[in-house]
């Protein structure tokens, strides 16, 4: 196993990340008041999501 990323892996990951960020925040955040917040207890990390509709 070479343990490396090819350039298309990086491009696909960036496109997937940017696309999902747009889909899950922009249209829905304005219409449904989407709120995302990081949460930590010191030993654990999580994400709090709130959607008002």
C-alpha atoms as one frame of an Amber mdcrd trajectory, in Angstrom:
protein
   0.000   0.000   0.000   1.454   3.351  -1.053  -0.461   5.596   1.393  -0.723
   8.553  -0.973  -3.450  10.580  -2.651  -3.616  11.089  -6.371  -4.613  14.514
  -7.666  -8.115  13.322  -8.609  -8.687  12.074  -5.058  -7.994  15.570  -3.762
 -10.164  17.237  -6.432 -13.045  14.814  -5.822 -12.821  15.320  -2.048 -12.789
  19.100  -2.436 -15.764  19.014  -4.805 -17.694  16.711  -2.488 -16.954  18.912
   0.513 -17.837  22.176  -1.238 -20.974  20.704  -2.784 -22.286  19.232   0.440
 -21.497  22.432   2.327 -23.562  24.411  -0.179 -26.438  21.929  -0.271 -26.726
  21.545   3.498 -26.205  25.157   4.530 -27.045  27.814   1.945 -30.528  27.004
   0.640 -31.753  25.400   3.843 -30.149  27.820   6.283 -32.059  30.787   4.875
 -35.391  29.002   4.489 -35.438  26.765   7.558 -33.083  28.543   9.985 -30.400
  25.853  10.093 -27.880  26.187  12.906 -24.708  24.079  13.257 -22.486  24.341
  16.337 -19.487  22.375  17.572 -19.889  20.716  20.984 -17.195  19.369  23.300
 -17.120  17.815  26.757 -13.354  17.863  27.035 -12.975  14.217  26.048 -15.558
  14.038  23.273 -16.283  16.213  20.258 -19.554  16.461  18.389 -21.780  18.598
  16.205 -25.112  20.094  17.271 -27.610  20.701  14.474 -30.876  22.580  14.864
 -33.479  23.031  12.125 -36.612  25.149  12.543 -39.376  24.570  10.008
